[in-house]
């Protein structure tokens, strides 16, 4: 199987061109290739495929083999790949995902791709659609007890579920201990991604993420979008802010007119290769 290793803001996946390669069991392949000691090493597997409704279709599998609805960082990498490989000459493409259709624009400086902007759509704040097993309206600054300590979180879906926690010192927060417990908490029937966020000021947020099915990753695009939405709802930031993640920076905007969230960031090809699969 030929593949391309790519990363967006440090969120790295193995990308397979579904126009040329066929994968019978993507869950098993994701588990094998994601292992950083015995495989290629990645946060998961991304398959780029034909679509009947869009320019392209993306399927994304976490390192544990579970399929996810959407990955913002991966969508930027897909856009770069299909453009550079000549699968399209368009600088704005549509991408079919399990979280709906995403429009992606490649921004150039001369002939060089400078960055890539993704229209992530409207955030979902209704509990049963996130989903969150809690009654009532929006889940904002809601109390939760984890390992004997009390915290509060705000729930947002950007096509996949997120629980956003605002804390004091994100660098020294025990994410590795609390992340997996929150991910599988009874509140979240489909499990959840977990963001821990330190507010620097109204235009700068610092974030670490525990991704559902992958553990801590260097970045999460949908998580960065959910974080901005949660920070605006809680009155902690402006509608446009810079998100500092362990793997780099993302610029996020929540448009007040159409309510869409826009994410701008990098997409980098790391290397090409091939691997033998049983």
Secondary structure, DSSP 8 states (H G I E B T S, - for coil): -EEEEEEETTEEEEEEETTT---S-HHHHHHHHH-TTTSS--SEEEEEE--SSSSEEEEEEETTS-EES--HHHHHHHHHHHHHTTS---SEEEEEETTEEEEEEEEEETTEEEEEEEEEEE-B--HHHHT-S--SS---SEEEEETTEEEEEEEEESSSEEEEEE-S-GGGS-HHHHHHHHHT-TT-TT--EEEEEEEEETTEEEEEEEETTTEEES--HHHHHHHHHHHHHTTSS-SEEEEEETTEEEEEEE-TTT-EEEEEE--EEEEEEE----
